[in-house]
Amino acid sequence: MQFTLQAKDNNSKARAGTIKTNHGEIKTPIFMPVGTAGTVKAVHQRELEQDIKAQIILGNTYHLYLRPGLGLLEKAGGLHHFNGWKKPILTDSGGYQVYSLSGARKIKEEGVHFQSHIDGSKHLFTPENVMDIQRAIGADIIMAFDECTPYPCEYAYAKSSMDMTHRWLKRCIKRFDQTEGKYGYQQTLFPIVQGSVYKDLRKKSAEFIAEQNQQGNAIGGLSVGEPHDMMYEMTDLVCGILPDDKPRYLMGVGTPANILECIALGVDMFDCVMPTRNARNGMLFTSEGIINIKNEKWKDDLSPIDPKLDNNVSNFYSKAYLRHLITSKEILGAQISSIHNLAFYLWLVGEARQRIIDGDFDSWKATMVKKVAQRI
């Protein structure tokens, strides 16, 4: 993997760059649609490419390990061949899913013992086998195995968890360096900064992660319930420590406003289930603000969902038609809404990138943050 910085904003820490992988280039800042179980919910691969203009998607180690399982993925030649997505893929290590399984897992130095949410079977994730699993899935970018602490979190627990995440990282790097990809292309490991919302812990973790000298770095343990100002403060602190010449990935973030604010703090990569999850419930993100398409006011509105977006969905279907589909519980409604929301997120980061290159990102961001956060 290669990361090249192309432009920096003069009035913020925002930057535009390019990540080169064996499955193609990624123009940053970028949003990555979440395809937890090998698919972005309700969206075809051709729509991801043509309408949404996605450049990279996510898969999840926990879910793919349990179903369809590594045997089938290896037989297929990896996730790219299994799901037909030819561009880059990033896999989350499963740490967040383990965090969310609080009633069905035990965290020890060895790793995490957990029960499958599918059939209750017992499994063990260790830093070593999580590297092996992600190798087998075949992602271009794989994540280190970490513990994601909840919010609020006691200082002593946050410190103990962070220290263990650092020890686990050493084991991840050792196993990663001892192994090779199964499918003939390079894979890249990203460590994850932890430390909850404590400045000294975040500083220590960011310094430790930077010292590992990997090709990219991630910031985890945020967007788990803490106030937005606290998330921004921790992100700003960490971005000031992580190396400038490596991509920075803020995991699980967030709203359009969150993304714009964090681009200004120096983040390059984002992912979140919000655009698709909210889409299925009728919440649309647009260039003018947030729409609840179920509201009566859209019943007779025959204007396009968002004419600013250049795709076959947002500027083709009307708000009235989409409202009809959603209120009728037609599957097509969830599909159109999901494609639109993801297309909007990709449009937003694409606009941000162009504004950084053009030199007017900061003033544009100030206007857009207010727009995209308002309900219309």
C-alpha positions in Angstrom: 0.0 0.0 0.0 1.2 3.5 -0.8 -0.2 6.8 0.6 0.5 10.1 -1.1 -0.6 13.5 0.2 -1.7 15.8 -2.5 -3.0 18.9 -0.8 -3.5 20.4 2.7 -6.0 23.0 3.8 -4.4 26.3 5.1 -7.0 27.0 7.8 -7.5 23.5 9.2 -5.7 20.1 9.4 -7.7 18.7 6.4 -5.8 16.9 3.7 -6.4 15.2 0.4 -4.5 12.1 -0.6 -4.4 8.9 -2.5 -4.1 5.4 -1.2 -2.8 2.8 -3.7 -3.7 -0.8 -3.2 -3.5 -3.9 -5.5 -7.2 -3.6 -6.0 -7.1 0.1 -7.0 -6.8 3.6 -5.8 -8.7 5.3 -3.0 -9.0 9.1 -3.1 -9.1 10.6 0.4 -10.9 11.8 2.4 -13.1 8.8 1.9 -16.2 7.1 3.4 -16.4 3.3 3.3 -19.8 1.7 3.0 -20.2 -1.1 5.6 -20.8 -4.5 4.2 -20.8 -6.5 7.5 -21.6 -9.9 6.1 -20.0 -9.5 2.7 -22.7 -7.2 1.4 -23.8 -3.6 1.8 -27.4 -4.1 2.8 -29.9 -3.7 0.0 -27.3 -2.6 -2.5 -25.9 -4.4 -5.6 -22.2 -4.2 -6.4 -22.9 -2.4 -9.6 -24.8 0.3 -7.7 -22.0 0.6 -5.3 -19.7 1.4 -8.2 -21.9 3.3 -10.6 -24.4 5.2 -8.4 -22.7 5.4 -5.1 -19.2 5.7 -6.5 -17.7 3.7 -3.6 -14.0 3.2 -3.8 -13.6 0.7 -0.8 -16.1 -1.2 1.3 -15.9 -3.0 4.7 -16.4 -6.6 5.7 -16.5 -7.8 9.3 -14.2 -10.6 10.6 -16.6 -11.8 13.3 -19.6 -12.2 11.0 -17.7 -13.6 8.0 -15.8 -16.1 10.2 -19.1 -17.4 11.5 -21.0 -17.3 8.2 -20.3 -18.2 5.5 -17.1 -19.4 7.1 -13.4 -19.4 6.1 -13.6 -22.7 4.2 -16.1 -21.3 1.6 -14.3 -18.0 1.4 -11.0 -19.7 0.7 -12.6 -22.0 -1.8 -14.0 -18.9 -3.6 -10.5 -17.3 -3.6 -11.3 -14.7 -1.0 -14.1 -12.2 -0.4 -13.4 -10.2 -3.6 -14.3 -13.3 -5.7 -17.0 -14.4 -3.4 -19.0 -11.2 -3.5 -17.8 -9.8 -6.9 -16.4 -6.5 -5.6 -13.2 -5.9 -7.4 -12.1 -2.8 -5.6 -10.4 -2.5 -2.2 -11.9 -4.1 1.0 -11.1 -3.4 4.6 -12.0 -5.8 7.4 -12.8 -4.8 11.0 -11.0 -7.3 13.3 -14.2 -8.2 15.2 -13.1 -6.2 18.3 -16.2 -4.0 18.2 -18.5 -7.0 17.8 -16.9 -8.7 20.8 -17.4 -5.4 22.7 -21.1 -5.5 21.8 -21.5 -9.2 22.9 -20.9 -8.2 26.6 -23.2 -11.0 27.9 -21.6 -13.7 25.8 -17.8 -13.2 26.0 -14.9 -13.3 28.4 -11.8 -11.2 27.8 -8.5 -12.6 28.9 -4.8 -12.0 28.0 -4.9 -15.0 25.7 -7.8 -13.4 23.7 -11.6 -13.4 23.8 -13.8 -16.4 24.4 -17.3 -15.8 23.0 -20.5 -17.5 21.9 -21.9 -17.2 18.4 -25.0 -15.1 18.2 -26.2 -17.6 15.5 -26.1 -21.0 17.3 -24.4 -20.4 20.7 -21.3 -22.3 19.7 -18.1 -21.4 21.5 -15.1 -19.7 19.9 -11.8 -18.0 20.7 -10.4 -15.0 19.0 -6.7 -14.3 19.6 -4.4 -11.6 18.1 -2.8 -14.4 16.1 -5.8 -16.2 14.7 -7.6 -12.9 13.9 -4.6 -12.1 11.6 -5.0 -15.6 10.0 -8.7 -15.1 9.6 -8.4 -11.8 7.9 -5.6 -13.2 5.7 -8.1 -15.9 4.7 -10.9 -13.4 4.1 -8.5 -11.6 1.8 -9.0 -7.9 2.7 -6.6 -5.3 1.4 -6.5 -3.6 4.7 -6.8 -5.6 7.9 -7.3 -4.3 11.4 -5.4 -5.2 14.6 -7.3 -7.1 17.3 -8.2 -4.7 20.1 -10.7 -4.2 22.9 -13.2 -1.3 22.4 -14.1 0.1 25.8 -17.6 1.4 26.5 -18.5 5.0 27.4 -18.6 5.9 30.2 -15.5 3.9 31.3 -13.5 4.1 34.6 -10.0 5.3 34.1 -8.4 2.2 35.6 -10.3 -0.1 33.2 -9.5 2.1 30.2 -5.8 2.0 31.1 -5.8 -1.7 31.7 -7.7 -2.3 28.4 -5.4 0.0 26.4 -2.3 -1.7 27.8 -3.7 -5.1 26.8 -4.6 -3.8 23.3 -1.0 -2.7 23.0 0.3 -6.1 24.0 -2.2 -7.7 21.6 -0.9 -5.4 18.8 2.7 -6.6 19.3 1.3 -10.2 18.8 -0.7 -9.1 15.8 2.3 -7.5 14.1 4.5 -10.6 14.8 1.9 -13.0 13.3 1.2 -10.7 10.4 5.0 -10.4 9.6 5.4 -14.2 9.8 2.6 -14.9 7.3 1.7 -13.9 3.7 -1.6 -13.3 1.9 -3.3 -16.3 0.3 -4.4 -14.8 -2.9 -1.3 -13.2 -4.5 -1.7 -9.6 -3.5 -0.4 -7.4 -0.6 -2.4 -6.9 2.6 -1.8 -4.0 5.0 -2.2 -4.0 8.8 -3.6 -0.9 10.6 -3.1 -0.7 14.4 -5.8 1.0 16.5 -5.4 3.8 19.0 -7.5 3.3 22.2 -7.7 5.1 25.6 -11.3 6.0 26.0 -11.8 9.8 26.6 -8.7 10.3 28.8 -6.2 12.6 27.3 -3.1 11.0 28.8 -4.2 7.5 27.7 -5.0 8.7 24.2 -1.6 10.4 24.0 0.2 7.4 25.2 -1.7 5.0 22.9 -1.2 7.3 19.8 2.6 7.5 20.6 2.8 3.7 21.0 0.8 3.1 17.7 3.0 5.6 15.8 6.1 3.8 17.0 5.0 0.6 15.4 5.6 2.2 12.0 2.8 0.4 10.1 1.5 1.7 6.8 -1.7 3.2 8.2 -3.3 3.8 11.6 -6.8 3.8 13.1 -8.6 5.5 15.9 -11.0 3.3 17.8 -13.2 3.5 20.9 -15.0 6.7 19.9 -18.6 7.2 18.7 -19.7 4.8 21.4 -21.9 7.3 23.3 -19.6 10.1 24.3 -20.5 13.8 23.5 -19.4 14.9 20.1 -17.2 17.6 21.5 -15.3 15.0 23.5 -14.9 12.8 20.3 -13.5 15.8 18.4 -11.1 16.6 21.3 -9.7 13.1 21.3 -9.5 12.9 17.5 -7.7 16.2 17.4 -5.2 15.1 20.0 -4.5 11.7 18.3 -4.2 13.2 14.8 -1.6 15.6 16.2 0.5 12.6 17.2 0.0 10.0 14.4 2.4 10.4 11.5 1.5 12.8 8.8 2.5 10.5 5.9 0.2 7.6 6.9 -3.6 7.5 6.4 -5.7 7.9 9.5 -9.0 6.0 9.9 -11.6 7.1 12.4 -13.7 3.9 13.1 -17.5 4.0 13.2 -18.0 7.7 12.5 -20.6 9.0 11.8 -23.1 11.7 10.9 -22.3 14.0 7.9 -21.5 16.8 10.3 -19.2 14.5 12.4 -17.3 13.5 9.2 -16.8 17.1 8.1 -15.5 18.2 11.5 -13.1 15.2 11.7 -11.8 15.8 8.1 -10.9 19.3 9.4 -9.0 17.6 12.3 -6.9 15.5 9.9 -8.8 12.2 9.4 -8.7 10.5 6.0 -11.0 7.5 6.3 -14.5 6.9 7.8 -17.1 4.1 8.0 -20.5 3.9 9.7 -23.7 1.9 9.4 -25.8 5.1 9.8 -26.5 5.8 6.1 -27.9 2.4 5.4 -29.5 1.7 8.8 -31.3 5.1 8.9 -32.2 4.7 5.2 -34.2 1.6 5.9 -36.2 3.6 8.5 -36.9 6.5 6.1 -34.2 9.0 7.2 -32.5 10.6 4.2 -29.3 12.7 4.3 -29.3 15.3 1.6 -27.2 18.4 0.5 -29.9 20.6 2.1 -30.4 18.7 5.3 -32.0 15.7 6.9 -35.4 14.4 5.7 -37.8 12.0 7.4 -39.5 10.8 4.2 -42.4 9.3 6.3 -43.6 12.8 7.1 -46.8 14.0 5.5 -45.2 17.0 4.0 -43.4 14.8 1.3 -46.6 13.0 0.2 -47.2 15.2 -2.9 -43.6 16.4 -3.4 -42.6 15.2 -6.9 -39.2 16.9 -6.8 -36.1 14.6 -6.9 -34.7 13.3 -3.7 -31.5 15.4 -4.2 -30.9 16.8 -7.7 -27.3 17.9 -6.7 -26.2 14.2 -6.7 -25.2 12.8 -10.1 -26.6 9.3 -10.0 -29.6 7.3 -11.3 -31.4 7.3 -8.0 -31.1 10.6 -6.1 -32.0 12.8 -9.1 -34.4 10.3 -10.7 -37.0 9.2 -8.0 -39.2 11.7 -6.4 -39.7 12.2 -2.7 -43.4 11.4 -3.1 -42.6 8.1 -4.8 -40.0 7.1 -2.2 -42.4 8.1 0.6 -45.0 5.8 -1.0 -42.6 2.9 -1.1 -41.4 3.4 2.5 -44.9 3.7 4.0 -46.0 0.7 2.0 -43.0 -1.2 3.3 -41.9 -2.1 -0.2 -38.3 -3.5 -0.3 -37.5 -1.1 -3.2 -37.9 1.8 -0.7 -35.1 0.5 1.5 -33.0 -0.1 -1.6 -33.5 3.4 -3.1 -33.0 5.1 0.3 -29.8 3.1 1.0 -28.3 3.9 -2.4 -29.2 7.6 -2.0 -27.7 8.0 1.5 -24.5 6.2 0.6 -24.3 8.3 -2.6 -24.7 11.4 -0.5 -21.9 10.4 1.9 -19.6 9.7 -1.0 -20.6 13.0 -2.7 -19.9 14.8 0.6 -16.3 13.5 1.1 -15.7 14.0 -2.6 -16.7 17.7 -2.3 -14.6 18.0 0.8 -11.6 16.6 -1.1 -12.1 19.0 -4.0 -12.5 22.0 -1.6 -9.2 21.0 0.1 -7.5 20.9 -3.3 -9.1 24.2 -4.3 -8.1 25.9 -1.0 -11.5 26.9 0.3 -12.4 23.9 2.5 -12.7 25.7 5.8 -15.3 28.2 4.7 -17.2 25.6 2.7 -17.2 23.3 5.8 -18.6 26.0 8.1 -21.6 26.4 5.8 -22.1 22.6 5.1 -22.0 21.5 8.7 -25.0 23.7 9.5 -26.8 22.5 6.4 -26.3 18.8 6.7 -27.3 18.8 10.4 -30.6 20.6 10.0 -33.9 18.8 9.6 -36.1 19.9 6.7 
